[in-house]
Structure formats: C-alpha cells, structure tokens
C-alpha cells in the first residue's frame, strides 16, 4: 500500500504523460535487473490505477473555464516566465477566486480543476522548467485538498 503522497506522484506522472503523449496507452515503471539492463514491468494489480485517476483528473481540469491568456494574475505571469516554483501560489489564488465566483463549486474541486488546467496550459506553452513535482507538491501540501480526497476513499 502506497502513501497518499506516493500515490499523488504516480497520478501526476500519469497525468503529465497523458498530457504530453496522448497516444500512450499504459503507465509503466522502469525496473533494472541485476545485469543492469532496463526492462518494463507492469504495475502490480490493485484498486489504485494512476492512469484511470489521471484521466478523471483531466476531465475535472477540462471543466475549468478559465482562459489563462486573459487572467490578470501576477503569479500566473511568473509561472509562465519560468518561475514554475510559483505554481502552487498561482493555483491557490485562481482556485479561491473561481470558487468564490461560483458558490456551488467546492474549493477542493476548484483547486484540482485549476491545477490540472494550469499544468496543461504550461505544458502547451512549452515552459522549459516544467516539473511534475510542482503539481505533486501543490496537492500534497494542501491539507484541505488532501483531506477532501481521502474523505472520498483516496485516489
């Protein structure tokens, strides 16, 4: 059984792979045998499937109707100009704004939607310093979002 943080890393990596390589079909882990050669090994079967979860997250991200080209936010500009470490602050700011404007939308869902949509936007823009760890960290360090996911049975 993996921790929430480890599962988040697997989900985000599957999401990034999906966003970058839409034609990829499976999420695999690299394993090295004793001879030093690399072989592919399927993830062991379990209820946790990062590819399915990443697909669902992408659907949640598609629900975000923000146009990042038009969003007037300093943190978004910083993210797009290479200060990707500001990713978490950008997501926090934008998701609070979006959930405040749409009272029927719970903050945690807005956070997940905005984070996925912003990551897809950054990847599309080709920002050189994109690192999945920024999204992983944004999710794992937000106790409210983590509790929301865990209260629904986890990833």
C-alpha positions as CSV (number, residue, x, y, z in Angstrom):
1,X,0.0,0.0,0.0
2,X,1.4,3.4,-1.0
3,X,1.1,6.5,0.9
4,X,-1.1,9.4,-0.3
5,X,2.0,11.3,-1.3
6,X,3.4,8.4,-3.3
7,X,0.0,7.8,-5.0
8,X,-0.2,11.6,-5.8
9,X,3.2,11.3,-7.5
10,X,2.1,8.3,-9.6
11,X,-1.2,10.1,-10.6
12,X,0.6,13.3,-11.5
13,X,3.2,11.5,-13.6
14,X,0.5,9.6,-15.4
15,X,-1.4,12.9,-16.0
16,X,1.8,14.6,-17.4
17,X,2.4,11.6,-19.6
18,X,-1.2,11.8,-20.8
19,X,-0.9,15.5,-21.5
20,X,2.4,15.2,-23.3
21,X,1.8,11.9,-25.1
22,X,-1.9,11.5,-25.7
23,X,-1.2,8.3,-27.7
24,X,0.5,6.5,-24.8
25,X,-1.7,3.6,-23.6
26,X,-0.1,2.3,-20.4
27,X,1.7,3.7,-17.4
28,X,4.8,1.5,-16.6
29,X,7.6,1.5,-14.1
30,X,11.2,1.0,-15.1
31,X,12.9,-1.8,-13.3
32,X,16.6,-2.7,-13.6
33,X,17.6,-6.3,-13.4
34,X,20.9,-7.5,-11.8
35,X,22.6,-7.3,-15.2
36,X,22.0,-3.6,-15.4
37,X,19.6,-3.8,-18.4
38,X,16.3,-2.0,-18.2
39,X,13.1,-3.9,-18.5
40,X,9.5,-2.7,-18.3
41,X,7.3,-4.2,-15.6
42,X,3.6,-3.5,-15.3
43,X,2.3,-2.0,-12.0
44,X,1.0,-4.8,-9.7
45,X,-2.7,-5.1,-9.8
46,X,-4.6,-3.1,-7.2
47,X,-7.6,-0.8,-6.7
48,X,-5.3,2.1,-7.3
49,X,-4.8,2.8,-11.0
50,X,-3.0,6.1,-11.7
51,X,-3.9,6.1,-15.4
52,X,-7.6,6.0,-14.7
53,X,-7.3,8.6,-11.9
54,X,-5.2,10.8,-14.2
55,X,-7.9,10.5,-16.8
56,X,-10.6,11.6,-14.3
57,X,-8.4,14.5,-13.2
58,X,-8.0,15.6,-16.8
59,X,-11.8,15.6,-17.1
60,X,-12.0,17.7,-13.9
61,X,-9.4,20.0,-15.4
62,X,-11.5,20.3,-18.6
63,X,-14.3,21.7,-16.5
64,X,-12.2,24.8,-15.6
65,X,-13.4,27.6,-17.9
66,X,-10.5,30.0,-17.1
67,X,-8.7,31.5,-20.0
68,X,-5.1,31.8,-18.7
69,X,-4.3,34.1,-21.7
70,X,-6.7,36.6,-20.2
71,X,-6.3,36.0,-16.5
72,X,-4.7,39.1,-15.0
73,X,-2.6,37.5,-12.2
74,X,1.0,38.2,-11.4
75,X,1.5,34.7,-10.2
76,X,0.4,33.2,-13.5
77,X,2.7,35.6,-15.3
78,X,5.6,34.4,-13.1
79,X,4.8,30.8,-13.7
80,X,4.8,31.4,-17.5
81,X,8.0,33.3,-17.4
82,X,9.9,30.4,-15.9
83,X,9.2,30.8,-12.1
84,X,7.4,27.5,-12.0
85,X,8.0,27.2,-8.3
86,X,5.2,29.8,-8.0
87,X,2.8,27.1,-9.4
88,X,1.2,26.4,-6.0
89,X,0.6,30.0,-5.3
90,X,-1.0,30.5,-8.7
91,X,-3.3,27.5,-8.3
92,X,-4.3,28.6,-4.8
93,X,-5.1,32.2,-5.9
94,X,-7.0,31.2,-9.0
95,X,-9.0,28.4,-7.4
96,X,-10.0,30.6,-4.5
97,X,-11.2,33.3,-7.0
98,X,-13.0,30.7,-9.1
99,X,-14.8,29.0,-6.1
100,X,-15.7,32.5,-4.7
101,X,-17.3,33.4,-8.0
102,X,-19.1,30.0,-8.2
103,X,-20.6,29.2,-4.8
104,X,-21.9,25.8,-6.0
105,X,-18.2,24.8,-6.7
106,X,-16.4,23.5,-3.6
107,X,-12.9,24.9,-3.2
108,X,-11.2,21.5,-3.3
109,X,-12.7,20.6,-6.7
110,X,-11.8,24.0,-8.0
111,X,-8.3,23.5,-6.8
112,X,-7.9,20.2,-8.6
113,X,-9.6,21.6,-11.7
114,X,-7.4,24.7,-11.9
115,X,-4.2,22.8,-11.1
116,X,-4.7,20.4,-13.9
117,X,-5.8,23.1,-16.4
118,X,-2.9,25.3,-15.5
119,X,-0.4,22.4,-15.8
120,X,-1.8,21.6,-19.2
121,X,-1.6,25.2,-20.2
122,X,2.0,25.5,-19.1
123,X,2.9,22.3,-21.0
124,X,1.2,23.6,-24.1
125,X,3.1,26.9,-23.8
126,X,6.4,24.9,-23.5
127,X,7.7,26.5,-20.4
128,X,11.2,24.9,-20.1
129,X,11.2,24.4,-16.3
130,X,8.0,22.3,-16.0
131,X,8.5,19.7,-13.3
132,X,5.7,17.4,-12.2
133,X,6.9,17.9,-8.6
134,X,5.3,21.4,-8.6
135,X,1.9,19.9,-9.1
136,X,2.6,17.0,-6.7
137,X,3.8,19.4,-4.1
138,X,0.7,21.7,-4.6
139,X,-1.6,18.8,-4.0
140,X,0.3,17.1,-1.2
141,X,0.9,20.3,0.8
142,X,-2.7,21.4,0.7
143,X,-4.3,19.7,3.7
144,X,-7.8,20.8,2.7
145,X,-7.5,19.1,-0.7
146,X,-5.7,16.0,0.7
147,X,-8.5,15.6,3.3
148,X,-11.1,16.0,0.6
149,X,-9.6,13.3,-1.5
150,X,-9.1,10.9,1.5
151,X,-12.6,11.5,2.8
152,X,-13.8,10.1,-0.6
153,X,-11.7,7.0,-0.3
154,X,-8.4,8.3,-1.5
155,X,-7.1,8.4,-5.0
